[in-house]
Each structure stands twice: as C-alpha cells, then as structure tokens.
Amino acid sequence: MISFGFSLVLIGGNSIAQAAENESSQTRSVFAPDTELELLWNDGEFTEGVAVGPDGRIYFSDIARTERPGKIMRFDPKTGKTDVFCSDSGQSNGLMFDRSGSLIACCGANGGKIALCRIQEGGKVEPLVSKFNGKRLNSPNDLVIHPDGSIFFSDPRYIGPEKIELDLMNVFRFDPKTKQLTRLKTGITKPNGVVLSPDGKTLYVAETDNGSTGQSDNQEPESPKRMTLNAFDLLPDGSVKNRRVLRDFGDQTGIDGMTVDANGNVIAAVRSEDRFGIAVFSPTGEELEFLPTPELPTNCCFGINDDGKSLYLTVGTGLYRVSTGTTGFHPATTTIDQD
C-alpha cells in the first residue's frame, strides 16, 4: 500500500476549527489538515461504484475498457487483500447492498446488461428490470436504496454503441415488491450520482451532462449542457418535488458518485478538470472542505461498524482509503420516521 499526502482546501481560507465554528452544529470537520490517501489496490481499468457489504468488506466495480468482461472486486479491511467477487459483472457501475444483504448493481451499456441487477453469491448476474414502457433502459449508472427497500437509480448514457430507445435520460424508482418502475419528474437532462439525506426526506441528484452519448468513437461531444448538484423533496409515495440547484459547476465537469455522513453532509466525487477530488457539501450546497485526489475520482462510500469513519474512494484505476472525523450513513439498512 502507498500513501499519498495532499493539502486540504477549506472555503474562505479558514482553518478547520474556524470552518466548524462558523457552520451549524450539524457540521463536523471531515478531513484533518494532514489527511493522507492510502492506495489499497491499483490493478483495474476503470474503478467505480464502491459499496460496503454487511460483512464489512468493500465491493467495487472495475468497468472494462478492453475486450475482457467487467468485474466486481472485493477488498477486506481486516486482511488488506483484494479478490474477485464477480468475474463478469455485466458492466456493473453503481453498487449497494439492500437490507437482506443482496448486492444490487446498475449494469450499463457498452456490452453490458443494461439493467438494474442483483449480483448473487458466486457472481451470477440477475436482471431485476431492463425496460420502461417496453423500451430498453439507456445505461443504469448509480443507485441508492431507501429504508423501505425501494431503489432510486439514474439512467444516463455516457458510452456504448447500443441504440438508444428512450426519449429521455431519467431517474427511476423501482419497487422490488411490486416490480413497478416509475420515472421521476426531475427536469434533469442527464442524471448521474444519487443519494439520500439521513432523514430520508431529500433526494440528491448529480446532473452531469457532457453533451455526448459515446455511441461512436467518431462522435464529437457537444458543449456540456448542465453540471449541477440538485436536491429534491422526497414524498412518502416516492415522487419528488421542489427542485433546488445547490451547486452549478459551469463549464467544468461536476459530480459523479456521492455518499452522505451521519451529519447530513454530501460527500461527492468532483471530476472538474481544473480541480478534481472529494468535496464535502452542506445540505444546502455550501462547500465545506475539499480533498484533492491523484486522478479523477468516480465514487465514495464509508465503511461500517469499527470501520465507519473510513471513506473508501474509487479513483482512476484504483481503490483508496482515507480516515475521517465523521461517520457514514447507510440508508438501505437504517430505520427512519417518514412522518
């Protein structure tokens, strides 16, 4: 393992103590001034979708960029070893475990399953839903599982030669009990990362519209349309309303994957060309802290139990870990009051 030292950037030039004092009581300092990224594994092609399992091990996607299949890798914090959990993942991207301990995956295009899937022990990929109104999904990308078991997932298209059948790129809600798939009315042109607030009443969605579907190597992407972080009120019936644009990244690439801590802060992988790394945003979108990464990051998640303050990052071709001063929140396995 290799450690990388990076300087922590704080808003307004404040020290960590000053920033914490100036923010609400919900806010805690996440990264210490001497924070170091620890490289755990770096033998992938394009890592994504990091998630913690009920066994405390860390699962992440290694998306294929060559002829070989995509994989799901598994890192054990106790032994420091990484092995292959699924040798052909159907081009899995976002991952999350549900309350029963099943691994749910967004499997994308470019030779993948193009479906929301369950990854069974032994690596079998079982599609849960692959069509909306009789048309194939675009390329399921990222997901978050609500405490009631429903799954919110984004369905953009960034790469893949498969014909696009849907008229929009969407955020969907899938109910595993009824098998019903519902398209949310978000107004977002190209959704990416999705995450829930700890009280379950806010759905955060990253809009990462790069102007290209990647269907052809010769396709020239248009100018980016919208790069924003958004918050929606999540209603008890699973619908959303009251969109708020919390951050606008302008002509820079915005957010990929996200997680939240127990204090309600949104911790996000920012892929802006001029300033990439892990940003900590307050629930209202104010940037509180920023930790640079050695390459473009894609996603992040916290460990559980004794490892609950460790933040795991997928960056470039590898998996990293960083110690924090906060504790992660895992909506799929918690119980919340929706009243």
N, C-alpha and C positions, 0 to 999 in steps of 0.2 A: 504494500500500500504506500502511496505517495501523498504527502501533504502539500497543499498549495496555500500560501499566505496571501490574503487580499485585504485592502483597506476598505473599511466600512464607510459608506457615504450617508450622511444624515441631512435631512432637509434644513435649509436656513443656516447651515454651518453650526448648528447647536451640537453640544455634546450629547451623549446618550442620556445622561442624567437630566439635562435640561429638556430634551425632547419628551422624555417620560413625564416630567413635571408639568409641561405645558399641555399635554394631551389629557383626555378624560381618564377616569380611574380604570376604564376597560383596557387601556393600552399599557403594555409592558415592553421593555426592551427585548427584542428578539435575538439580535446578533451582538456579541461583545466586540469591542474595538480590535481585539487580537484574533478574531474569528479565522479559523483555517478550514478550508475544504479538504476532505480526506478522499482520495481516489480509492475506490473499492474494487472496481472491475473496469476494463477498458478494451474489450475484445469484440465489440459489436460493430454493426453497420450504421444503425440509427436508433438510439435508445429513446423510449417513450413510456408513458402510461404507468409510472411507478405506483405500487399499491402495497399495503401491508396485509398479510394474512392473519387469520386467527391464531396461527402458531407463532406469530411474531416475525416470521421470515418475510423478506421483501421481494416482491414479484415485479418484474418489469418486462416490457416488450422490446424486442430487438427487431425492428422492421427491416425487411430485406430490401436492398437496393440492387442486388445481383440476381442470379438465377436460383439461388438456394431459397428455401422457404423462410418466412419469418418465424421467430421463436419467442417463447416466454421463458425468461431466465428467473432464477430464484437465488437470492443471497441470504445466508444465515448469519445474523449478527453475533451469535454465540461462537461460531467456529471461524467466521471470516471466509467461508467457502461459497462459491457460486456454481450452481449446476443448471442443467436444462430441465425445466418443468414440462414444457410442451415443445416438441421438435418441429411442428408445423402448425402455426397459430392461426392460419387464415388471414395473415397480415393484421394481427391484433395491434391496437393502439392503446386507447384508454382502458384501464382495468380497475375493478373494485370488487371487493368481497361483500356479499349480502349477509343478512343476519344468520342464515343457515350455514354459512361457511362456503357457499359456492362462489367460484370466481366468474364474474361477469365481464365480458370483453366487447369493446367496439372493434369489429373487424372490418377493415377498409377495402378499398378498391386496389387497382394495380396488381391483379392476380389473386386478390383475397376473397373472403367470403361475402363481403358487402352485406353485413348483417350484425345485429346485436346477438351475441352468442354467450353460451355457458361453456366454460372450459372444465371438463370433467377430470377427475384424478386419472392419471395415465395419459393425459394430453388430448383426449377426444374433444373435438370442437362441435358443439351442438347449437345450431342456429335457433334463436328464440323468435325473431321477427326479421324479415328481409324485404317486405313490401309495404307500401302505404297506398291505399286505394288502387291496388292492383299493379302499381308501378314500383320498380326496384329502387331501393334507397340509393343515395348518392355515394356515401362513404362514411359510415359511422366513425366518429373521431374520439369523443371524450364523454364521460358519464359521471353522474353522481346518483347514489341510491338514497332515497328518502327513508326515514324510520318506518314508514308504513309499507315499505317494500317496493314502491313504485320507482321506476328508473327514468331519470331525465338524461337524454343524450343528444349531442349535436351531430348533424349530418351534412357537412360541407363536402366539397371535392377539391382537393389540392393536387392530386396526382392520380393517374390511371387512365388507360385508353378506353375503358368500357363506356358505352353510350350512356349519356345522362338522360334519365326518363322523367324525373320530377321537374316541375317548373320553378321550384324554389329550393334554397338550402335552409334547413329548418332546425329547430329544437323540438324534440318529441318527448312525450311522456308515455312510457309503456307500463301497463299494469300486468304483472306476471300471473295474477289470479284470474283475471278475465281475458287475458291475451289482447286487450284493447290497446291500440296505438293511436295517440292523439297528437295532432300538430298544434303546437303553441303559437299564439299570435304575438310575436315579439317585435316585428319590424326590423329585425337584424338581417342583413344581406348574406353574411357568411359566418355562422357561429363556430366557435372553437371550444375553449375550456368552459366547463360548467361546475358550479359548486354551490352548496347551501350554507346559509348562516346557521349558527348553533341553535337558534330558536326555531329553525325550520320555516320561517316566515319570509325569507328573502332568497331569491334565486339570482346568483351572479352568472353572467354570461359574457365571455370574451367575444367581441366581434373582430375577426382577423381576416379582412377581405383584401387579398393580394391581387385581385383582378384576373386570376388565372385558374383554370381547372386542371392544367397539366395534362390534358388529353393527348397532346402531341409534343414531341421534342422540338418541333419547329414553331410551336405556338409562342408568339410574343406576348407576354403578360401586359395587360393594360396598367395604367397608373393605379396604385392602391386606392380603393374606394373609401373604406372606413376601417379605422383601427381604434377600437374603443373598449372600455370596461363598463358594463351595464349592470344595473340592479333592477329587479322586478319584485313587486309584492306577489307572494305565492299564496293563493287562496286555498281553502280546505278542499275544494273539488279538483285541485291540481292545475287549474288555469292560472294565468299571470295577468297582472295589470300594472299600470303606473311605472312605465319605463323611466329610469334615470340614467343619464350618461355620466358616470362618475369620473372617467378619465378619457381624454382624447389624445392619441399619440400622433396626430397629424400625419405627416408623410413617412413616419418611422413605423416599422413593424411593431405590433402591440404584443398582446399576451397570448401565450399558448395554454399550458395547463395551470391549474390553481389548486390550492387547498386552503383551509381555514384553521386558525388556532382556537383554543377554548375561549379566548377573549373577543372573538369575532373579527379579528384582523384577517384580511385576504392576503395570502402569500402566493405570489404569482411568478411564473417564468416569463420574463420580458425578453423579446427577441429583437429589440430595436438595434439596427446596425451600428449606430453611434454609441450605444450604451446598453449592453445586454447583461443580464444577471437575474437575481432573485429580489423582487421588490416586496415590501410589506406596505399594504394599504389599509387605512382605517375603513370602517364600514361605510363611510361617506366618500371614500376615494382619495383621501389625502395620503400622499406618500410619506411614510414614517421612516423607513430605512431602506437601504439598497446594498446588496452584496454582489459584486461582480463575479462572473464565472469565467473559466478559461476558454470556453467555447459557447456557442448558442445553447441555452437551456431549453428543455421541452416541457418538463413537468416536475412535480414535487409532492411528497407526502410525508407525514410523520409516522414514527414507529408507534408501538403500543406498550402499555404496562411500564416496566422499568426502562424501556427504550422510547418512552413517549415524548421526550424532549429532543430526540434526534430527528433531523429533517433529511430525508433522502431525495436526491436530485438525479434526474436523467439529463445528461449534458453531452452533446456530441455523440460519441460512440461509447460512452461510459456511464457508470453509476458512481455517485459521490455521496458523502455524508457530511453533515455539519451539526455541531452541538448548538442548541438554542437556549434561550431563557424563558421559553414558553412551552405550552403543552398542546399537542394537536387535538383536533376534534374530528370524530369519525361518525358521520350521521347515520350510516347504514345500521350501526349496532347500538344506537342510543335510543332512549325513550324521551319524547318531548310532549309538551302540552300544547295543542293547537288552538285552545280557546283564546 
